[in-house]
């Protein structure tokens, strides 16, 4: 049966645009129709920019040859509501910014627009940060695999919109798992890149390496397509650099064979739900059956979670401290507590956290001298009920804070290594489970190449997109 346009991968739709078998305006209207059909069940894209997108599509159609290459040629995308898009509300999920309309897109989005992306909507987020997407401005986002389940966070709106076929590509960003967790929950693909590969906007602390921007899509090849339009150096982001890879989409065709892959269900660090462990083991068995060398020789992550929480607190205090002081009663209590962690951190706490990160960097260097990739789950739990603000317990282990349940991604953040989240299987109730595949810093090309092989082995991407389901 012939695929409908909205069912196609971004790469397939891009080929139609390249061959001029469909126009930017036509593909835009297809996405708009899909949004109007299904998003009432999900609330993934609460802020629509249809009039703006129609002007952009018309401009693309009336200019025969794009100036920038690679170019997305008008593919409709969703922009996360932590990113500025000119002329559209950026709320951060906060009532303080419910009427905030920036005049300019931030660096990340401006680069995507210059390279042919057409933002069609803003995707929903938690208020400022978190692993479950709900806020007092735009409400709750649901998971299309089961609308009674969480879409994860903080890029939950982007992931839900992708899984349900509303857009072809979406932006995400990731501090402690904000891109990887929702990718896993919704059965889509997300890349947390090395710091500096994608330039960031002014909202970020310029020398912070914890919070990065990244692409989200339904397939690994779509991630490569989008990444090609996101990378680059910008003078306003001192960590950004010009990638030497050239074209990431071309790396898919190279025959790169990994020598050794280390795997772990929990990084010897965190509790993991028994159902996640079961799906993960099945996935790893599939890799072994396909001739990949698997071992459990993982790096030592001891002390990393406490170090991350300290550094995250300092970052949150740096970014949001002034806002909390002036709008204390308008900010979620959990966010206020996170900011206070930063204010309460002693010099010795920060010194010890940085020493732990240095030790981890050495551990990772030694690891990558022997192995190509590290694989672990993308979350410790399956998608949970939308009625729960966060997970409080995992297999009998109590979670101390509202972010503890996705600690398995914190540890990878601290390495500054790129991590690709790929769906690897399903729970007995049909909910997606994802893995994160970690490569050495700035090795996105080999990571994408290997991820493409894993995608073929697991065979889940061909089940997307889906229409919202209820059970």
C-alpha positions as CSV (number, residue, x, y, z in Angstrom):
1,X,0.0,0.0,0.0
2,X,1.3,3.4,-0.9
3,X,2.3,5.6,2.0
4,X,0.5,8.8,2.6
5,X,2.8,11.8,2.7
6,X,2.5,12.4,6.5
7,X,3.4,8.7,7.0
8,X,6.7,9.1,5.2
9,X,10.1,9.6,6.8
10,X,11.6,13.0,6.6
11,X,14.1,11.7,4.1
12,X,11.4,10.3,1.9
13,X,9.4,13.5,2.0
14,X,12.6,15.5,1.4
15,X,13.2,13.5,-1.8
16,X,9.8,14.5,-3.1
17,X,10.6,18.1,-2.4
18,X,14.0,17.8,-4.1
19,X,12.4,16.3,-7.2
20,X,9.7,18.9,-7.1
21,X,7.0,16.2,-7.0
22,X,5.5,18.2,-4.1
23,X,5.8,21.9,-3.1
24,X,6.7,23.3,0.2
25,X,3.2,24.7,0.4
26,X,1.6,21.4,-0.3
27,X,3.6,19.5,2.2
28,X,2.8,22.2,4.8
29,X,-0.9,21.8,4.3
30,X,-0.6,18.0,4.7
31,X,1.1,18.6,8.1
32,X,-1.5,21.1,9.1
33,X,-4.3,18.7,8.3
34,X,-2.7,16.0,10.3
35,X,-2.2,18.3,13.3
36,X,-5.9,19.3,13.2
37,X,-6.9,15.6,13.0
38,X,-4.9,14.2,15.9
39,X,-3.5,16.8,18.2
40,X,-6.7,17.3,20.0
41,X,-6.0,13.9,21.6
42,X,-2.4,14.7,22.5
43,X,-1.8,18.4,23.0
44,X,1.7,18.1,21.6
45,X,1.6,21.3,19.6
46,X,-0.4,23.9,21.5
47,X,1.1,26.9,19.8
48,X,0.5,26.8,16.0
49,X,2.2,29.1,13.6
50,X,0.3,28.2,10.4
51,X,0.0,31.7,8.9
52,X,3.7,32.3,9.5
53,X,4.6,28.9,8.0
54,X,2.4,29.5,4.9
55,X,4.4,32.7,4.2
56,X,7.7,30.8,4.6
57,X,6.4,28.0,2.3
58,X,5.3,30.4,-0.3
59,X,8.7,32.1,-0.3
60,X,10.5,28.8,-0.7
61,X,8.2,27.8,-3.6
62,X,8.9,31.1,-5.4
63,X,12.7,30.9,-5.0
64,X,13.8,28.0,-7.3
65,X,17.3,27.4,-6.0
66,X,18.1,27.4,-2.3
67,X,21.1,29.5,-1.3
68,X,22.2,27.3,1.6
69,X,23.2,23.6,1.2
70,X,22.3,21.2,2.8
71,X,18.7,22.5,2.7
72,X,15.5,21.0,4.1
73,X,13.5,22.6,1.3
74,X,10.5,23.6,3.4
75,X,10.0,20.4,5.5
76,X,7.6,21.2,8.4
77,X,9.2,21.0,11.8
78,X,8.2,21.6,15.4
79,X,10.2,23.9,17.6
80,X,10.4,23.2,21.3
81,X,8.8,25.9,23.5
82,X,12.2,26.5,25.2
83,X,13.5,27.9,21.9
84,X,12.6,31.3,20.5
85,X,10.8,31.4,17.2
86,X,10.2,34.9,15.8
87,X,6.6,36.0,16.0
88,X,5.5,33.0,18.0
89,X,5.0,32.7,21.8
90,X,7.9,31.2,23.8
91,X,6.4,30.5,27.2
92,X,8.8,28.0,28.8
93,X,5.6,26.5,30.2
94,X,5.4,29.4,32.7
95,X,2.6,31.9,33.3
96,X,5.3,34.6,33.6
97,X,5.9,34.3,29.9
98,X,2.5,33.4,28.7
99,X,2.4,36.5,26.5
100,X,6.1,36.5,25.5
101,X,6.5,36.9,21.7
102,X,10.2,37.2,20.7
103,X,11.1,39.3,17.7
104,X,13.9,37.0,16.6
105,X,14.5,33.3,16.5
106,X,17.4,32.1,18.6
107,X,20.6,30.8,17.0
108,X,19.6,27.2,16.8
109,X,16.3,27.9,15.1
110,X,17.6,30.7,12.9
111,X,20.2,28.3,11.5
112,X,17.5,25.7,10.8
113,X,15.3,28.3,9.1
114,X,18.2,29.5,7.0
115,X,18.7,25.9,5.9
116,X,15.2,25.4,4.7
117,X,13.2,24.2,7.8
118,X,9.7,25.5,8.1
119,X,8.6,25.8,11.8
120,X,4.9,25.0,11.9
121,X,4.2,24.9,15.7
122,X,5.8,25.2,19.1
123,X,5.9,21.9,21.0
124,X,4.8,21.6,24.6
125,X,7.2,21.4,27.6
126,X,7.2,21.1,31.3
127,X,7.4,24.3,33.3
128,X,11.1,25.2,32.9
129,X,12.4,21.7,33.2
130,X,11.3,18.1,34.0
131,X,10.6,14.6,32.8
132,X,6.8,14.8,32.4
133,X,5.2,17.4,30.0
134,X,2.6,19.5,31.7
135,X,2.4,23.2,32.6
136,X,-0.1,25.8,33.7
137,X,-0.1,27.6,30.3
138,X,-0.7,24.9,27.8
139,X,-1.7,21.9,29.9
140,X,-0.7,18.2,29.6
141,X,0.8,16.3,26.6
142,X,-0.1,12.7,26.1
143,X,1.7,9.7,24.6
144,X,0.2,8.5,21.2
145,X,1.0,4.8,22.0
146,X,-1.4,5.1,24.9
147,X,-3.0,8.5,25.6
148,X,-3.2,7.7,29.3
149,X,0.6,7.6,29.5
150,X,3.2,10.3,29.8
151,X,5.1,11.6,26.8
152,X,8.1,12.2,29.0
153,X,10.0,15.4,29.1
154,X,11.1,18.0,28.7
155,X,10.9,17.5,24.9
156,X,7.6,15.6,25.3
157,X,5.7,17.6,22.8
158,X,8.3,17.2,20.1
159,X,8.4,13.4,20.6
160,X,4.6,13.0,20.7
161,X,4.2,15.1,17.6
162,X,6.8,13.0,15.7
163,X,5.4,9.7,16.8
164,X,1.9,10.7,15.6
165,X,3.0,12.0,12.2
166,X,2.2,15.7,12.8
167,X,5.7,16.9,11.7
168,X,8.6,15.3,10.0
169,X,11.3,16.7,12.3
170,X,11.5,18.5,15.7
171,X,13.9,20.2,17.9
172,X,14.8,19.0,21.4
173,X,17.3,20.0,24.0
174,X,18.9,17.9,26.8
175,X,20.3,18.7,30.2
176,X,19.7,15.5,32.1
177,X,17.8,13.5,29.6
178,X,15.2,15.9,28.3
179,X,15.6,14.7,24.7
180,X,16.5,11.1,25.3
181,X,13.7,10.2,27.8
182,X,10.8,11.4,25.6
183,X,12.4,9.8,22.5
184,X,12.4,6.5,24.3
185,X,8.8,6.9,25.7
186,X,7.4,7.7,22.3
187,X,9.4,5.2,20.2
188,X,11.2,7.9,18.2
189,X,14.9,8.8,17.7
190,X,16.8,11.6,19.4
191,X,20.4,12.7,19.4
192,X,22.1,14.4,22.3
193,X,25.2,15.7,20.5
194,X,28.7,16.6,21.8
195,X,28.7,20.1,23.3
196,X,29.4,22.7,20.7
197,X,28.3,20.8,17.6
198,X,25.0,22.7,17.5
199,X,25.1,26.5,18.4
200,X,22.9,27.5,21.2
201,X,20.9,30.7,22.0
202,X,21.6,33.5,24.5
203,X,19.4,31.8,27.2
204,X,22.2,29.3,27.9
205,X,25.3,29.9,30.0
206,X,28.0,30.3,27.2
207,X,30.6,27.9,28.8
208,X,28.2,25.3,30.1
209,X,28.6,21.8,28.7
210,X,25.6,20.1,30.3
211,X,22.7,21.6,28.3
212,X,22.8,21.0,24.5
213,X,20.4,21.3,21.6
214,X,19.6,18.3,19.4
215,X,17.5,16.9,16.6
216,X,14.5,14.5,17.0
217,X,12.9,12.4,14.3
218,X,11.3,9.1,13.5
219,X,14.4,7.4,12.0
220,X,18.2,7.6,12.3
221,X,18.5,8.8,8.7
222,X,16.1,11.6,9.5
223,X,18.3,12.6,12.4
224,X,21.3,12.8,10.0
225,X,19.3,14.9,7.6
226,X,18.3,17.3,10.3
227,X,21.7,17.4,11.9
228,X,23.3,18.5,8.6
229,X,21.1,21.7,8.9
230,X,21.9,22.4,12.5
231,X,25.7,22.2,12.9
232,X,28.1,25.0,12.6
233,X,30.2,27.7,14.4
234,X,28.6,30.9,15.7
235,X,30.6,33.7,17.3
236,X,27.9,34.1,19.9
237,X,28.4,30.5,21.2
238,X,32.1,30.2,22.2
239,X,31.9,26.4,22.5
240,X,30.5,25.9,19.0
241,X,32.7,24.6,16.2
242,X,32.6,23.8,12.5
243,X,32.2,20.0,12.1
244,X,34.8,18.2,10.0
245,X,32.4,15.4,9.1
246,X,31.0,17.2,6.1
247,X,27.6,15.5,5.5
248,X,26.2,13.3,8.2
249,X,23.6,11.8,5.8
250,X,26.5,10.4,3.8
251,X,27.9,8.5,6.8
252,X,25.0,6.1,6.6
253,X,26.4,4.5,3.5
254,X,29.8,3.7,5.0
255,X,30.6,0.2,6.2
256,X,31.9,0.9,9.7
257,X,32.1,-2.2,11.8
258,X,32.3,-1.8,15.5
259,X,34.9,-3.9,17.2
260,X,33.5,-4.0,20.8
261,X,30.3,-2.9,22.4
262,X,29.8,-2.7,26.2
263,X,26.3,-2.9,27.6
264,X,24.7,-2.3,31.0
265,X,21.1,-2.5,32.3
266,X,21.8,0.1,35.0
267,X,25.4,1.4,34.8
268,X,25.9,-0.1,38.2
269,X,24.3,3.1,39.4
270,X,20.5,3.3,39.4
271,X,17.4,1.1,40.0
272,X,15.8,0.0,36.8
273,X,12.2,-1.4,36.4
274,X,12.1,-5.1,35.8
275,X,10.1,-4.7,32.6
276,X,12.7,-2.3,31.2
277,X,15.4,-4.8,32.0
278,X,13.5,-7.6,30.2
279,X,13.0,-5.6,27.0
280,X,16.7,-4.4,27.2
281,X,18.0,-8.0,27.5
282,X,15.9,-9.1,24.5
283,X,17.3,-6.2,22.5
284,X,20.9,-7.1,23.4
285,X,20.4,-10.7,22.6
286,X,19.2,-9.6,19.1
287,X,22.5,-7.7,18.7
288,X,24.5,-10.8,19.7
289,X,22.6,-12.9,17.2
290,X,23.5,-10.4,14.5
291,X,27.2,-10.9,15.1
292,X,28.1,-8.0,17.3
293,X,30.6,-8.5,20.1
294,X,28.9,-7.7,23.4
295,X,30.5,-7.4,26.8
296,X,29.8,-5.8,30.2
297,X,33.1,-3.9,30.6
298,X,31.6,-0.5,31.4
299,X,33.3,2.6,32.9
300,X,33.1,3.4,36.6
301,X,30.4,6.0,37.2
302,X,30.7,6.1,41.0
303,X,29.9,9.6,42.4
304,X,28.6,10.9,39.2
305,X,24.9,11.4,40.2
306,X,25.7,13.6,43.2
307,X,28.2,15.6,41.1
308,X,25.6,16.1,38.4
309,X,23.0,17.3,40.9
310,X,25.4,19.8,42.2
311,X,26.4,21.1,38.8
312,X,22.8,21.1,37.6
313,X,21.8,23.1,40.6
314,X,24.5,25.7,39.9
315,X,23.4,25.9,36.3
316,X,19.7,26.3,37.3
317,X,20.7,29.0,39.8
318,X,22.7,30.8,37.1
319,X,19.9,30.7,34.5
320,X,16.8,31.1,36.7
321,X,18.0,32.5,40.0
322,X,17.1,36.1,39.3
323,X,13.7,35.1,38.0
324,X,13.0,33.1,41.1
325,X,13.9,36.1,43.3
326,X,11.4,38.4,41.4
327,X,8.6,35.8,40.6
328,X,8.9,33.3,43.4
329,X,5.2,32.7,43.8
330,X,4.8,32.1,40.0
331,X,7.4,29.4,39.7
332,X,6.8,25.7,40.4
333,X,8.1,24.6,43.8
334,X,10.3,21.8,42.4
335,X,12.1,24.3,40.2
336,X,12.6,26.7,43.1
337,X,14.1,23.8,45.0
338,X,16.4,23.0,42.1
339,X,17.6,26.6,42.0
340,X,18.2,26.6,45.7
341,X,20.5,23.6,45.4
342,X,22.7,25.9,43.3
343,X,22.6,28.7,45.8
344,X,23.3,26.3,48.7
345,X,26.2,24.6,47.0
346,X,29.5,25.2,48.8
347,X,32.8,25.8,47.1
348,X,34.0,22.4,48.2
349,X,30.8,20.7,46.7
350,X,31.5,22.3,43.3
351,X,35.2,21.4,43.5
352,X,34.4,17.8,44.3
353,X,31.8,17.7,41.5
354,X,34.4,18.9,39.0
355,X,36.9,16.4,40.2
356,X,34.4,13.6,39.8
357,X,33.7,14.8,36.2
358,X,37.5,14.9,35.5
359,X,37.8,11.3,36.8
360,X,34.8,10.2,34.6
361,X,36.4,11.8,31.6
362,X,39.6,9.8,32.2
363,X,37.4,6.6,32.7
364,X,35.7,7.3,29.4
365,X,39.0,7.9,27.6
366,X,40.3,4.5,28.8
367,X,36.9,2.9,27.9
368,X,37.0,4.1,24.3
369,X,40.5,2.8,23.8
370,X,39.1,-0.7,24.0
371,X,35.4,-0.2,22.9
372,X,33.4,1.6,20.3
373,X,30.1,2.1,22.0
374,X,28.3,1.9,25.4
375,X,24.6,0.9,25.4
376,X,22.2,1.3,28.3
377,X,18.4,2.0,28.7
378,X,17.2,5.5,27.9
379,X,15.0,5.5,31.1
380,X,14.7,3.4,34.2
381,X,10.9,3.0,33.8
382,X,8.3,2.5,31.0
383,X,5.9,5.4,30.2
384,X,3.8,6.0,33.3
385,X,0.4,7.5,34.0
386,X,-0.2,11.1,33.0
387,X,-1.9,11.5,36.4
388,X,1.5,11.1,38.1
389,X,3.6,14.3,38.1
390,X,6.7,12.1,38.4
391,X,7.9,8.7,39.4
392,X,8.3,8.2,43.2
393,X,9.5,4.6,43.3
394,X,11.4,2.1,41.0
395,X,11.2,-1.6,41.9
396,X,10.9,-0.8,45.6
397,X,13.6,1.9,45.6
398,X,12.2,5.3,46.6
399,X,13.1,8.3,44.5
400,X,14.2,11.2,46.6
401,X,13.5,14.0,44.1
402,X,11.2,14.5,41.1
403,X,14.1,14.0,38.7
404,X,15.7,10.8,40.2
405,X,13.7,8.5,38.0
406,X,15.6,9.4,34.9
407,X,19.1,9.4,36.6
408,X,20.4,6.9,34.0
409,X,20.7,9.7,31.6
410,X,22.4,12.1,34.0
411,X,25.5,9.9,34.1
412,X,25.8,10.1,30.3
413,X,25.4,13.9,30.3
414,X,28.4,14.2,32.6
415,X,30.6,12.4,30.0
416,X,30.0,15.1,27.3
417,X,29.8,12.1,24.9
418,X,27.1,12.1,22.1
419,X,24.2,9.7,22.8
420,X,21.7,8.4,20.3
421,X,18.3,7.2,21.6
422,X,16.7,4.5,19.5
423,X,13.6,2.4,20.2
424,X,14.5,-1.2,20.9
425,X,11.3,-3.0,21.9
426,X,8.0,-2.9,23.7
427,X,6.5,-3.8,27.0
428,X,3.8,-6.4,27.3
429,X,1.2,-3.6,27.0
430,X,2.8,-2.3,23.8
431,X,4.6,0.8,25.2
432,X,8.0,1.7,23.6
433,X,11.3,1.2,25.4
434,X,14.5,2.9,24.2
435,X,18.2,2.5,24.5
436,X,20.9,5.2,24.5
437,X,24.0,4.4,22.5
438,X,27.0,6.4,23.6
439,X,30.1,7.2,21.4
440,X,33.4,9.0,22.1
441,X,33.1,12.8,22.0
442,X,32.6,14.3,18.6
443,X,32.1,10.9,17.0
444,X,28.5,11.6,15.9
445,X,29.3,10.2,12.4
446,X,30.2,6.7,13.6
447,X,27.3,6.9,16.1
448,X,24.8,7.6,13.4
449,X,26.2,4.9,11.2
450,X,26.0,2.3,14.0
451,X,22.6,3.6,15.1
452,X,21.3,3.0,11.5
453,X,22.4,-0.6,11.8
454,X,20.7,-1.1,15.1
455,X,17.5,0.5,13.7
456,X,17.5,-2.2,11.0
457,X,18.0,-5.0,13.6
458,X,15.2,-3.7,15.9
459,X,12.8,-2.9,13.1
460,X,10.6,-0.5,15.1
461,X,10.9,2.7,13.0
462,X,8.7,1.1,10.2
463,X,5.8,1.0,12.7
464,X,5.7,4.8,12.8
465,X,3.9,7.1,12.7
466,X,0.9,6.0,14.6
467,X,-2.5,7.5,15.4
468,X,-3.3,8.1,19.1
469,X,-4.4,5.0,20.9
470,X,-6.4,4.5,24.1
471,X,-6.7,1.3,26.1
